[in-house]
Amino acid sequence: MPESPPHILVTGATRGIGAAILEALSARGARVIGHGTRATPGILAADLSESGAGDGLWEAALAALDGRIDVLINNAGVFEAISVEAPDAEWQASWTRTLQINLQASADLCRRMVLHAQGREPDAGGLRGRIVNVASRAAYRGDSPAHWHYAASKAGMVAMTKSIARGYAGQGLAAFAICPGYVMTGMAQDYLASRGGDKLLADIPLGRVAQPGEVASVATYLALDAPASMTGAVLDVNGASFVR
């Protein structure tokens, strides 16, 4: 990994946490390409609900970043309810969509990052590449009865991150995960309103949900500053609503 400004791909970068990450990294001088559902300057379009979309996004990002990606940040995700009483076809379609976007697409991109990093020259810290996966506290404490699939996808993301860290540390690849609780994004605001916001906030000792910039500051640290020995770390950003 060169000492020149790092080249970084951020998925789900058009709003909320992803947009805050993109802004924070750009402020640090990184060369960042984002991903969203529509193409705009600095944003590549990809529908990660489609099989193989992660691979296509990787190739497009690699071309946009002159053939070099130093850091991958998987942030794209969906949080969509499905009742256990839903018709079988709807239940299965919801699980398929959530796992495809939240886990499979992230796995495909992680695989590409692993292969890309192999054989590269290490940076001063001995790293050839970094992966930062934005998971959720739901990976550890579960979620609502309508969000089994979301919790399962995020638990899979954490397990995947740890597996990558253990499997490829010796090859100079570091992998980290972040587990936010509620974050003040449109998605979280809708959920808080539907579940009774005051009651849910009472479960957060800090007394408020996190701001996107707080999560972005953690992602930026992991992407640019965390030492190689931190590989495999999972950092919580949840106001002490779930401690491990």
Secondary structure as UniProt FT lines:
FT   STRAND          7..10
FT   HELIX           16..27
FT   TURN            28..29
FT   STRAND          31..36
FT   TURN            41..42
FT   STRAND          43..45
FT   TURN            48..49
FT   TURN            51..52
FT   HELIX           53..64
FT   TURN            65..67
FT   STRAND          71..74
FT   TURN            84..85
FT   HELIX           88..99
FT   HELIX           100..104
FT   HELIX           105..117
FT   TURN            118..119
FT   TURN            124..125
FT   STRAND          129..134
FT   HELIX           138..141
FT   TURN            145..146
FT   HELIX           148..168
FT   HELIX           169..171
FT   STRAND          173..180
FT   HELIX           186..195
FT   HELIX           197..201
FT   TURN            202..203
FT   TURN            205..206
FT   HELIX           212..224
FT   HELIX           228..230
FT   TURN            231..232
FT   STRAND          234..237
FT   TURN            239..240
//
